[in-house]
Amino acid sequence: EKTDNAVIGVVIGKEFRGEGLASISISKGVTEYFRVNSLPILASIKKQNIASIKSFQKAGFSYLRDEKINQIDSVVYQINKV
């Protein structure tokens, strides 16, 4: 199936949360991805996961839309190659 975007997911171990590692990991992954790809990257995040939303914002992602994923209120953030 051909898509017009890539999808990103990040999990940080509980013992390392709150240290800013998520946004660093996201930024590094995005940089590597855009070295060889140009499709935008989407991140679906549960609305109540404020820390994750902030991490993606800090990494340069912008709000795209609200979405229900498996009956869970979520937001979708996007970043494009610049």
Secondary structure, DSSP 8 states (H G I E B T S, - for coil): ---SSEE------GGGTTSSHHHHHHHHHHHHHHHH--S-EEEEEETT-HHHHHHHHHTT-EEEEEEEETTEEEEEEEE---
